[in-house]
């Protein structure tokens, strides 16, 4: 386990062929390198020798997403977490998250993750959509992330999708209030 990892170090490593939940492994490695070059980008990884077998990414929300507007310097997305099937069951996901949040590294930001069932490895895991959702919630809870309500259309498009959030201890109330306004943009509909 190591991280945050710099882009130059990532370039020296290989992706496990089973890391394909978001895109092909070679394309995912390019995405990891790109994230590592961002000022706010953070990559935490698990590796076996020179092969990346798991990772978690942190970055600002994509400018095309609801979460990027208004621009908040203290709002960071946990963009992806993935562990190769051959390495699952050993708690690597929990260890990756704990390392990412260790030593107060993320106490000055709100970290959120959007969990969409279409990214989950239901076939490879053998879990139902609800079992996988419970697993993801339990995983995120290891670093005190909790379920938050939202009216975001993508999250609301399926009942298994969810928003998980952790507000760091040093985040000002004004940022929490601003995030609440982002979570509920469609209040007029209710």
Buried (B, 14 or more C-beta within 10 A) or exposed (E): EEBBBEBEBBEEBEBBEBBBBBEEBEEBBBBBBEBBEBEBBBBBBBBEEEBBBBBBBBBBBEEEEBBBEEEBEBBBBBBBBBBBBEBBEEEBBBBBBBBBBEEEBBEBBBBBBBBBBEBBBBEEEEBEBEEBBEBBBEBBBBBEBEBBEBBBEEBEEEEBBBBBBBBBEEBEEEBEEBBEEBBEBEEEEE
